[in-house]
Each structure stands twice: as C-alpha cells, then as structure tokens.
Amino acid sequence: MDEPNKDNELELLLCEYLDGQLGARRQARLEKRLAADAELREQLRKYAALDGHLAELAGGEVEGVDYERQRAEIIAAVERKALLDAPIRRPILLRPAFGALAAAAVLLLAVGAGWLLLRPPARPDPAAASVSVELLRSTPAPSGVVEVSVHVSPVGLDELVVDPDAPTAAGAPGGSIVVSVGAGPTRRPPPTVPMVIY
Amino acid sequence: MDGSGDERAGPDDGQLVRATRRGDLGAFEALVGRYQRQATAVAFRLLNSREDAMDVVQDAFLRAYERLDTLSKPRRFGPWLLRIVSNLSLNFRRARALRRAEPLQWTDEPDGQHGRTARPDPSAVQPAEEASAREMSTLLADAVARLPDRQRQALVLFALEQMPQKEIAEMLGCSVEAVKWHVFAARKKLKEQFADYL
C-alpha cells in the first residue's frame, strides 16, 4: 500500500472525514456518496471501529509505572551528569590561566636578565661630568684667599673628590686647583660645592 | 501538546528551559514531571515493552538535558522531547531486533516447517465475538508494534497521543501530507489485518 490509487484515495478521504479534516464542500460530497454506496459505508464503519480500538489502546498512562520513582531516577541521572560536567575547581597555582601568566612572567624575566647580561658596560658620559668653577671672592696675593663655587653636573656630591693637598695644587701660584670627578649617572640635581682655597 | 496536564501550573516550558540552562535542576525536574507520562506512553506504544520504554524515557530526558542549549525555541520543549523519545525508541527497536534476532518466536514445527508461534495472526486465532476487549487490545498493540517504523510513529503520535499532524511532521522531519499518508497506510493495514474483528 505504498502508492496512491483510486481506492486508496477514497479510503484516505474516509479517514480525513473521521478526523474532521474535510472542508464543508468535500464533506457534503462524500456524505452524498456515502448515502448511495453501502460498501463505502461499510468501509467507513470499519475505520471508525478501528479508531475506537486504537483510542482504547491510548488510554493515557502506561499501567504499572511508578512515576515518582521514574522522576527520581531521571533527576539522579541528570545530577550525576551535571556533576561530571561541572568545571573542576583547582587551586589557583594549578589553573591553566595561572600557568600562562607564569610562563609569560618567566619569559619577561629571561629577556630582562639577558638584556642586562649582554648589554655593553656603562661608560662615563663626558658630557655628564661637566664641571664649572665660578669665582666668588678673592684677596690679593701672596696670602690671598680665593673663594670659588664648583658646579658639578650631573655627578653626585659623594662622587666629587676635591683634594686641595694635591701636589699640583699646593703652593701653586695664582691659586690653581685640581678637581677630580667620579663618573656615573645620578638623579640628584647638580650640586653646588662652596670651597675655600688657601 | 500539554504534557500530562497535572504539572501545568506555574512557569511555562520556555521559562523552565531557561531556568534549567542557568543551572536550576528544580526547573528541569518540573519539566520531567510535566512530560514523563506522555513520553513513557509514546515509548511504550512504539516499543511495546514497559521496561524498554522506561529505559528510553530516562535516556531521552538525559539527552534533552545535555542538549538543552541547542533548543532554539524553549517553549517547544514538549515536541522536541517527544521527537527524541521517538527517535530513541526506533533506535532501541533496531538494536533489540539485532540483539535478539527474535529467536524465541521461531520454533521448529513437527512437520519441519518454520513459523511464528508467539505472535499468532489475529484473524486466524479467534473469531471476533470470542475476543475480549483486553485480548483485542493486546493483539492490536502487537500489530501496531509490527508496523513499519514511519507508519508506527505517525499512527502512535496521531491516533494514540492525539498530536496535531503539523506537530508530528515537525517531529519526524517530513511534510504534513507525508504524515497523513503514513497514518492512513497504518490504519488501512490494521483494518485489513483485523477485518474479522471490526
């Protein structure tokens, strides 16, 4: 019964009639035909009887099923599933995100350490060790006093060595001075060192 | 399609589906309560075995829970669930048939012929007037269980579960006309098989 034929089409019409799926015009036509065809009425009766038996089969619930227990078993299965699928709470040190961050930090440290190790050694910048001497006050020779202000930029004060006893300074006519300046960067403002030279 | 009818108070299916997606297992339990009877009935009609139907229904609810995120229209949970039940039932039948190969239903006849002895042809066993209503129901259920898959699905959902053909078409992934034809083919087969009973 896989292909429609005239008999099938007629019987399908009977089923649609029983299902209330026919429009008013088709229904009226079929009823007119039924009134005149006893065999067709018999077919309709058999389909209606079959539908009655099928309706008895339906009968709502399946007998003998404990629905409370069924529901409990379903929910238990779902809870197990939910538990298995839940994300695992790991200590922060074991979480994948932390691992990535740690790897990035190690990489940065390695790059930084490599840069520090491989960079050329720092050399004094001559421009950074400029010294200017300003004459503040002087008295006439031979035992005069020369007061100067020494500006060291940008070298730190603690790196400035002034040695007035140096041989080149002692007894030098005209009041010459030797100032040695340590090299190295400093963030302090350029110091002003007042010195009195005898 | 409104499930069992005794769990309809409160939120609608769409609300329960959305709550379940947020992790509210209580909402899913409400959905189970709403549809377990109908799902069990459909599986039972398709499998003709209460125990098998129970297994299929539990599996269907579990799958529904797992795939709830794929349900595009949460308010259509019922038809979607019954579609899962229906498909699982068919798979279960095929697996069961392969497992059993129905060995117990084939016996060696004394004359050496083989024949089905467990499922007698209803038209050859008893006259209609001798068959009680219960026997008729048993024979009819057996005959429904032996219909081709599509015809059985369509008939069970339409004639037994009273679902609209449009909804069945959506569930089975075919046209309404195809559903109508499957239902009719099943009815005609049963009418001919039970001609003496009707």
Interface residues (C-beta under 8 A of the other chain):
Chain A: M1 D2 P4 N8 E11 L12 C15 E16 R45 K46 Y47 A49 L50 D51 H53 L54 A55 E56 L57 A58 G60 E61 V62 E63 G64 V65 Y67 Q70 R71 E73 I74 I75 A77 V78 E79 K81 A82
Chain B: G23 L25 F28 E29 V32 G33 Q36 R37 T40 A41 F44 R45 R50 A53 M54 V57 Q58 F61 L62 Y65 E66 A133 M136 S137 L140 A141 V144 L155 A159 L160 E161 Q162 K180 W181 V183 F184 A185 R187 K188 K189 L190 K191 F194 A195 Y197 L198
